[in-house]
Amino acid sequence: MPSLKEIKGRIGSVKSTLKITSAMKLVASAKLKRAQTAIGNMVPYQEKLTSILMDLMDTDSKEKGHKSSAKSKEDSIFIATRPVKRVALVCMSSNSSLCGGFNANSIRQSKEVITSYLDKGFRKEDLVIYAVGKRMATALSNAGYDIVSDFSDFSGSPDYEMAKKLAKCLVDGFVDGTFDQVELIYNHFASTGSQPTVHEVYLPLSVESIAHSEKGETFGIVHIPEEYILEPGRDELIDLLLPKVLKMKIYTVLLDAAAAEHAARTVAMQIATDNGNELLDDLTLQYNKGRQQKITSEILDIVGGTIA
């Protein structure tokens, strides 16, 4: 049985740890609130932009005096499918730890996707890996995979300029044929207690893929009335809106992953604080029992000496 001095030392250590976990929980909660606010401010704009694009791409909708947009859908480099010989994988994690299974889940999902492509006959050279987050970059590098670009600075506190930079790399590589498909792997902020891993195709685009938000909700199509005159025209507007939607998609994913990270860290620090409080209660009880036993022993010694 440890001595009272050792137990008292452990109690002091647990109290110091509780101060740290409590402070980290408060910080993560504040960051989570800011991330949720950023998503809430961005979603209405994204929904409206996406609904307009969907209406323009709808082959059944026609304007007065205009042809269907089917030709635009077929000719668009962003939508046309082609044989997949090289794949770009954007794998996201956080830059730091102490967030429960957040990083482990995204890293495991990324490795599973890479392994599935290798099992299909793809070579490592056919997989172009973009890492967002130091934990992801380190894990994949240690596993023997080559990281083409490391965007670790984008993790945690993303902004639109970061999203534009990453989106440009992905779009340029897809357009010039460096890779034939782009996939995203990240943790989605479903709620404070749930951050499931998402694996989805970013390019080529499909109406179904852009018709759903990251929360699985379907965007309603806001049909453009026939009496509206589109200038410069349907196809030209699609060419202008598609890059914007692609950039907004990356920005949304970065914000979503950041919110998921802060939520995971908030929960992890709350659990650590609860466990610390339970340990502190156990140690305090153990210390009091030991102290009571010591006092009882001393009283017995005094009483025994008096009788003798």
C-alpha positions as CSV (number, residue, x, y, z in Angstrom):
1,M,0.0,0.0,0.0
2,P,1.4,3.4,-0.9
3,S,2.3,5.8,1.9
4,L,0.3,8.9,2.7
5,K,3.0,11.1,1.2
6,E,2.8,9.2,-2.1
7,I,-1.0,9.4,-2.2
8,K,-0.9,13.1,-1.4
9,G,1.6,13.6,-4.2
10,R,-0.7,11.8,-6.7
11,I,-3.6,14.0,-5.6
12,G,-1.6,17.1,-6.3
13,S,-0.6,15.7,-9.7
14,V,-4.2,14.9,-10.6
15,K,-5.4,18.3,-9.6
16,S,-2.8,19.9,-11.9
17,T,-3.9,17.7,-14.7
18,L,-7.5,18.6,-14.2
19,K,-6.6,22.3,-14.5
20,I,-5.1,21.5,-17.9
21,T,-7.9,19.4,-19.2
22,S,-10.6,21.9,-18.0
23,A,-8.7,24.8,-19.7
24,M,-8.3,22.8,-23.0
25,K,-12.0,21.9,-22.9
26,L,-13.0,25.6,-22.6
27,V,-10.6,26.5,-25.5
28,A,-12.0,23.7,-27.7
29,S,-15.5,24.7,-26.9
30,A,-14.9,28.3,-27.9
31,K,-13.2,27.3,-31.2
32,L,-16.1,24.9,-31.9
33,K,-18.6,27.7,-31.4
34,R,-16.7,29.9,-33.9
35,A,-16.5,27.0,-36.4
36,Q,-20.2,26.4,-36.1
37,T,-20.9,30.1,-36.7
38,A,-18.7,30.1,-39.8
39,I,-20.5,27.1,-41.2
40,G,-23.9,28.7,-40.4
41,N,-22.9,31.9,-42.2
42,M,-21.7,30.1,-45.2
43,V,-24.4,27.5,-45.8
44,P,-27.2,29.8,-47.1
45,Y,-24.9,31.2,-49.7
46,Q,-23.7,27.7,-50.7
47,E,-27.3,26.4,-50.9
48,K,-28.4,29.3,-53.1
49,L,-25.4,29.0,-55.4
50,T,-25.8,25.3,-55.7
51,S,-29.5,25.4,-56.4
52,I,-28.9,27.9,-59.2
53,L,-26.2,25.7,-60.7
54,M,-28.5,22.6,-60.4
55,D,-31.3,24.4,-62.3
56,L,-28.9,25.5,-65.0
57,M,-27.6,22.0,-65.4
58,D,-31.1,20.4,-65.4
59,T,-31.6,19.0,-68.9
60,D,-35.3,19.1,-68.5
61,S,-35.5,22.8,-67.8
62,K,-35.6,25.1,-70.8
63,E,-35.8,28.7,-71.3
64,K,-37.8,30.5,-73.8
65,G,-35.9,30.6,-77.0
66,H,-33.0,28.5,-75.6
67,K,-31.9,24.9,-76.1
68,S,-31.5,22.4,-73.3
69,S,-28.2,22.5,-71.3
70,A,-27.5,18.8,-72.2
71,K,-24.7,19.9,-74.5
72,S,-23.1,21.9,-71.7
73,K,-23.3,18.9,-69.4
74,E,-21.7,16.6,-71.9
75,D,-18.9,19.0,-72.8
76,S,-18.0,20.2,-69.4
77,I,-14.5,19.0,-68.3
78,F,-15.7,19.0,-64.7
79,I,-18.6,16.6,-65.4
80,A,-17.5,14.3,-68.2
81,T,-16.4,10.9,-66.9
82,R,-13.3,9.2,-68.2
83,P,-11.3,6.0,-67.5
84,V,-9.7,6.3,-64.1
85,K,-6.0,5.6,-64.3
86,R,-4.7,8.0,-61.6
87,V,-6.5,9.1,-58.5
88,A,-5.9,12.1,-56.2
89,L,-6.7,11.6,-52.6
90,V,-7.2,14.5,-50.2
91,C,-6.7,13.1,-46.7
92,M,-7.5,15.4,-43.8
93,S,-6.6,15.2,-40.1
94,S,-5.6,17.6,-37.4
95,N,-2.2,19.1,-36.6
96,S,-2.3,18.1,-32.9
97,S,-3.5,15.2,-30.7
98,L,-5.7,15.0,-27.6
99,C,-8.9,14.7,-29.7
100,G,-9.9,11.1,-29.0
101,G,-10.1,8.9,-32.1
102,F,-10.5,11.8,-34.5
103,N,-7.1,11.3,-36.2
104,A,-7.0,7.6,-35.9
105,N,-10.4,7.2,-37.7
106,S,-9.4,9.5,-40.6
107,I,-6.0,7.9,-40.9
108,R,-7.5,4.4,-40.9
109,Q,-10.0,5.3,-43.5
110,S,-7.3,6.8,-45.7
111,K,-5.2,3.7,-45.5
112,E,-8.2,1.5,-46.3
113,V,-8.9,3.5,-49.4
114,I,-5.3,3.4,-50.5
115,T,-5.1,-0.3,-49.9
116,S,-8.4,-0.9,-51.9
117,Y,-6.9,0.9,-54.9
118,L,-3.6,-1.1,-54.6
119,D,-5.7,-4.3,-54.5
120,K,-7.4,-3.2,-57.7
121,G,-4.0,-3.1,-59.5
122,F,-3.2,0.6,-59.1
123,R,0.5,1.4,-58.4
124,K,1.6,3.8,-55.7
125,E,2.6,6.1,-58.5
126,D,-1.0,6.2,-59.6
127,L,-2.2,7.6,-56.3
128,V,-1.6,11.4,-55.8
129,I,-1.9,12.1,-52.1
130,Y,-2.6,15.5,-50.7
131,A,-2.3,15.6,-46.9
132,V,-4.2,18.2,-44.8
133,G,-2.9,18.0,-41.2
134,K,0.4,17.0,-39.7
135,R,-0.9,13.8,-38.2
136,M,-2.1,12.6,-41.6
137,A,1.1,13.6,-43.3
138,T,3.3,11.8,-40.7
139,A,1.2,8.7,-40.6
140,L,1.1,8.2,-44.4
141,S,4.8,9.0,-44.8
142,N,5.7,6.5,-42.1
143,A,3.5,3.9,-43.9
144,G,5.6,4.3,-47.0
145,Y,3.3,6.5,-49.1
146,D,4.5,9.5,-51.0
147,I,2.9,12.8,-50.1
148,V,2.7,15.1,-53.2
149,S,1.7,18.2,-51.2
150,D,1.3,18.9,-47.5
151,F,-1.3,21.4,-46.6
152,S,-0.9,21.1,-42.9
153,D,-1.4,24.9,-42.4
154,F,-5.0,24.5,-43.7
155,S,-6.0,22.4,-40.7
156,G,-7.6,23.9,-37.6
157,S,-8.5,27.4,-38.7
158,P,-9.2,27.4,-42.5
159,D,-10.2,30.4,-44.5
160,Y,-11.4,30.9,-48.0
161,E,-8.0,31.8,-49.5
162,M,-6.7,28.5,-48.2
163,A,-9.6,26.7,-49.9
164,K,-9.0,28.5,-53.2
165,K,-5.4,27.4,-53.1
166,L,-6.2,23.8,-52.5
167,A,-9.1,23.8,-55.0
168,K,-6.9,25.3,-57.7
169,C,-4.3,22.5,-57.2
170,L,-7.1,19.9,-57.5
171,V,-8.9,21.5,-60.4
172,D,-5.7,22.2,-62.4
173,G,-4.5,18.6,-61.9
174,F,-7.9,17.2,-63.0
175,V,-8.1,19.5,-66.1
176,D,-4.6,18.9,-67.3
177,G,-5.0,15.1,-66.9
178,T,-2.6,14.6,-64.0
179,F,-5.3,12.5,-62.4
180,D,-8.7,11.4,-63.5
181,Q,-10.6,11.4,-60.2
182,V,-10.4,13.4,-57.0
183,E,-11.6,12.0,-53.7
184,L,-12.0,13.6,-50.3
185,I,-11.5,11.8,-46.9
186,Y,-12.3,13.8,-43.8
187,N,-14.3,13.7,-40.5
188,H,-17.8,15.2,-40.7
189,F,-19.2,17.3,-37.9
190,A,-22.6,15.5,-37.3
191,S,-22.9,16.6,-33.7
192,T,-20.7,17.3,-30.7
193,G,-20.6,13.6,-29.9
194,S,-20.4,12.2,-33.4
195,Q,-17.8,12.9,-36.1
196,P,-18.1,10.1,-38.7
197,T,-15.5,9.7,-41.4
198,V,-16.6,10.7,-44.9
199,H,-15.2,9.4,-48.2
200,E,-16.6,11.1,-51.3
201,V,-15.8,12.0,-54.9
202,Y,-15.0,15.6,-55.5
203,L,-14.2,15.4,-59.3
204,P,-15.8,14.6,-61.7
205,L,-18.9,16.3,-60.6
206,S,-22.4,14.9,-60.9
207,V,-25.7,16.5,-60.3
208,E,-26.3,14.0,-57.4
209,S,-23.1,14.9,-55.7
210,I,-23.6,18.6,-55.7
211,A,-27.3,18.2,-54.8
212,H,-26.4,17.1,-51.3
213,S,-24.9,19.0,-48.4
214,E,-22.3,17.6,-46.1
215,K,-25.1,16.9,-43.6
216,G,-26.9,14.7,-46.2
217,E,-29.6,17.2,-46.8
218,T,-30.9,17.7,-50.4
219,F,-30.7,21.2,-51.8
220,G,-34.0,22.2,-53.3
221,I,-33.9,23.4,-56.9
222,V,-35.0,27.0,-57.3
223,H,-36.1,27.1,-60.9
224,I,-35.3,30.1,-62.9
225,P,-38.6,31.5,-64.3
226,E,-38.9,31.3,-68.1
227,E,-39.5,35.0,-68.4
228,Y,-35.9,35.7,-67.2
229,I,-33.3,36.4,-69.8
230,L,-30.0,34.8,-69.0
231,E,-27.0,36.8,-70.0
232,P,-24.5,35.9,-71.2
233,G,-26.3,32.5,-71.5
234,R,-26.9,29.2,-69.8
235,D,-23.7,27.5,-70.8
236,E,-21.6,30.5,-70.0
237,L,-23.2,30.8,-66.6
238,I,-22.5,27.2,-65.9
239,D,-18.8,27.7,-66.8
240,L,-18.7,30.6,-64.3
241,L,-20.6,28.9,-61.5
242,L,-18.9,25.5,-61.6
243,P,-15.5,26.8,-60.3
244,K,-17.2,28.8,-57.6
245,V,-19.1,25.7,-56.4
246,L,-15.9,23.7,-56.5
247,K,-14.1,26.3,-54.3
248,M,-17.1,26.5,-51.9
249,K,-17.1,22.7,-51.6
250,I,-13.5,22.7,-50.4
251,Y,-14.1,25.6,-48.1
252,T,-17.1,23.8,-46.6
253,V,-15.2,20.5,-46.1
254,L,-12.3,22.4,-44.4
255,L,-14.7,24.1,-42.1
256,D,-16.6,20.9,-41.5
257,A,-13.3,19.0,-40.6
258,A,-12.2,21.8,-38.3
259,A,-15.5,21.8,-36.5
260,A,-15.3,18.0,-36.1
261,E,-11.8,18.4,-34.7
262,H,-12.9,20.9,-32.1
263,A,-15.9,18.8,-31.2
264,A,-13.8,15.7,-30.7
265,R,-11.3,17.6,-28.6
266,T,-14.1,19.1,-26.5
267,V,-15.6,15.6,-25.8
268,A,-12.1,14.1,-25.2
269,M,-11.2,16.7,-22.6
270,Q,-14.6,16.4,-21.0
271,I,-14.1,12.7,-20.6
272,A,-10.5,13.2,-19.3
273,T,-11.8,15.7,-16.8
274,D,-14.6,13.3,-15.6
275,N,-12.1,10.5,-15.3
276,G,-9.7,12.8,-13.4
277,N,-12.4,13.8,-10.9
278,E,-13.3,10.1,-10.3
279,L,-9.6,9.3,-9.7
280,L,-9.3,12.3,-7.4
281,D,-12.3,11.1,-5.4
282,D,-10.7,7.6,-5.1
283,L,-7.4,9.0,-4.1
284,T,-8.9,11.3,-1.5
285,L,-10.9,8.4,0.0
286,Q,-7.8,6.3,0.0
287,Y,-5.8,9.1,1.7
288,N,-8.5,9.7,4.3
289,K,-8.7,5.9,5.1
290,G,-4.9,5.7,5.4
291,R,-4.8,8.9,7.6
292,Q,-7.6,7.5,9.8
293,Q,-5.8,4.2,10.2
294,K,-2.6,5.9,11.1
295,I,-4.4,8.0,13.7
296,T,-6.1,4.9,15.1
297,S,-2.8,3.1,15.3
298,E,-1.2,6.0,17.2
299,I,-4.1,6.2,19.7
300,L,-3.8,2.4,20.3
301,D,0.0,2.8,20.9
302,I,-0.7,5.6,23.4
303,V,-3.4,3.7,25.2
304,G,-1.3,0.6,25.3
305,G,1.7,2.5,26.7
306,T,-0.5,4.1,29.4
307,I,-2.0,0.7,30.5
308,A,1.5,-0.8,30.6
